[in-house]
Amino acid sequence: MKQFIITLGILACTISAANGQQISLNSQYLFNEYLLNPGAAGSKEYVPIQINFRKQWTNFPGAPTTQFITAHGKIAEKMGIGGTLINDLAGPSRRTGLTISGAYHLQLDKKNDHRLGLGLGVSLTQHFIDINKLDTYLDNDPAVIRGYNNQFVPDANAGVFYHFKDRAFVGISCHNMVQLSRDLYNFDSTIHNPLVRHYYFLAGYHFQIKKNFGIKPVFMGQVIESGVYQFDASLLFTFNKHFWIGGSYRNNSEVVGLIGGQVGPLKFGYAYDYTLSKIANYSNGSHEVFLELQIPTKGSTNGNSIPWLKRNRIYSTGN
């Protein structure tokens, strides 16, 4: 009985998400602007390949688990491309998708320090319900037997992303632009289940207080056309640009602790979300880790953009 009630609760959250948040939650987006905005594709002086794993509400049966990998880089002076693979599990539901994006970067000054990326992406996502994970009181319940549909849903996203060197960025973007009305659960009755549009605003600035110490505030706002909104306010303390510690506040939902660093071309981070809602009575919070490999591109010798390259040049016998 207890397992059935918990499963029913998970299903209720999943069904509510059809009119609420339909994109997986992430607490370390501030280290991967491309995840939210396709206009950021090719905005770095290197190719970042990032792997992320998130376990939400640990010890809560059927709680969401998300894995994704992203990569993007320049293919020309003003052009960038990127891609995202994501696998998102929540109770009996699974969402697996691929997104391919491209961006054109406008040069806003003579030194090319200020750039504006105009991005567009297309996606294909598979939605699936595993009926073997559902328990009901009635055997052969038609709502369960017919209550799933293995659907492939195409969609699109777009974004505008301004960035100033490695110091500042501001962007707006929209996901689920096509807003297809698909019956993801395959019931006999007509169900209005559109994949509603998500709008994101993302901004951050790195203040260099001293030579080896900086402060980086980041703000993210999300508005969903169904009437749901969310904002995250983050503050990082950076040391020598290779270690950071800080936190975030997610409105009326969670507080997040952030820590991480960089060793050579490897960047890594960990986030712990402490839940402020009643779910905290049944879970031990959420855990998220990421690992990023930074691959230098041809001519990327700017030590301000890639600090570990600068250190390598100091000890190089060729300079």
C-alpha positions, -999 to +999 in steps of 0.1 A: +000+000+000+028+024+009+046+017-024+014+023-043+008+057-026+044+068-033+041+057-070+008+075-072+025+106-059+053+104-085+027+100-112+009+130-100+041+150-101+048+137-136+013+146-149+015+180-133+047+185-152+028+183-184+015+217-176+045+228-155+082+222-159+090+197-188+127+203-189+150+186-164+163+206-134+200+215-133+219+233-105+252+239-123+240+256-155+262+286-146+292+264-158+274+255-190+255+284-206+250+264-238+227+240-219+201+268-217+210+290-247+219+278-282+234+312-289+263+302-266+275+276-292+311+284-301+314+312-275+345+297-259+381+297-271+381+259-267+357+230-271+341+221-238+328+186-235+308+182-203+292+152-187+267+158-159+249+134-135+221+145-112+202+124-086+173+143-072+156+137-038+179+107-028+161+079-009+128+090-024+114+061-045+112+069-082+128+103-078+142+120-110+177+110-123+193+129-151+224+124-172+235+145-201+265+153-222+271+185-241+298+198-265+301+229-286+328+248-305+337+271-334+336+259-369+346+293-383+355+327-370+318+337-365+301+303-365+296+277-338+278+244-335+269+221-306+250+191-294+233+177-263+224+141-254+201+138-224+185+109-205+159+119-179+141+093-156+113+101-132+094+071-117+080+051-146+087+078-172+118+082-193+128+111-217+158+106-240+167+133-265+192+148-289+196+185-297+218+200-324+224+237-324+242+264-345+250+300-337+263+330-356+284+355-336+282+392-344+314+412-336+303+443-316+337+460-313+371+462-331+389+440-306+361+414-308+358+414-270+321+419-272+301+394-292+265+386-297+255+350-305+223+342-324+215+305-320+189+281-333+186+244-325+164+214-334+157+184-311+142+149-312+130+135-279+116+100-271+090+099-243+083+065-228+063+051-199+074+017-184+042+000-173+062-027-154+070-001-128+034+007-121+014-011-094-024-009-093-053-024-073-070-037-104-054-064-126-052-055-163-063-020-156-068-004-190-056+029-178-022+012-172-022-012-201-030+015-226-015+043-206+018+046-224+030+056-258+066+054-271+066+088-289+093+106-308+087+144-305+105+169-327+110+205-314+132+236-317+148+262-295+164+296-301+185+321-282+204+354-281+236+353-261+259+383-254+293+377-239+323+398-230+355+378-229+353+354-200+339+380-176+303+387-185+273+371-202+236+379-207+212+357-227+176+350-234+163+318-249+132+298-257+127+260-256+098+239-269+092+266-296+070+243-318+048+235-288+034+203-303+002+188-289+010+152-285-009+126-264+021+111-247+000+086-227-022+072-255-056+073-237-088+068-257-101+103-248-087+134-263-061+149-241-047+184-246-010+179-236+011+205-254+048+207-247+046+243-236+073+269-243+100+276-217+117+311-216+151+316-199+170+347-188+206+341-178+232+367-167+265+367-148+296+388-142+330+379-128+344+407-106+381+404-101+386+418-066+422+410-062+448+392-084+438+357-071+403+364-058+370+371-075+333+371-070+308+359-096+271+365-092+248+347-116+210+350-120+187+327-139+150+333-145+126+308-160+090+314-172+067+287-185+037+296-206+015+274-183+020+301-156+049+286-137+080+307-129+113+301-112+144+320-104+179+311-092+203+335-076+239+323-072+271+337-058+305+321-063+338+330-047+367+322-071+403+317-061+430+320-088+403+311-114+409+274-106+388+269-075+354+280-065+329+277-037+295+293-033+258+288-032+224+293-049+189+301-038+159+287-058+128+306-050+107+288-023+122+255-033+159+248-025+192+262-014+223+248-032+259+245-021+285+246-050+321+236-050+346+227-077+379+234-095+400+230-125+433+210-130+448+215-164+421+209-191+398+191-166+370+211-149+348+195-122+321+205-098+297+192-072+263+206-061+242+196-031+205+208-031+188+211+003+150+209-003+129+235+015+096+218+007+079+189+026+098+165+004+128+171+027+110+149+052+114+119+029+147+125+011+183+134+018+185+162-007+198+162-043+233+155-056+249+167-089+283+163-104+299+174-137+332+168-154+343+189-183+372+184-207+385+216-225+401+209-259+420+239-273+412+249-308+436+261-334+450+295-325+435+295-289+465+308-271+447+335-250+457+328-214+429+350-201+404+326-217+423+294-210+444+300-178+459+265-178+474+272-213+491+303-199+507+282-171+519+257-197+536+285-217+555+297-187+574+264-184+577+258-222+613+258-235+600+272-268+590+306-253 
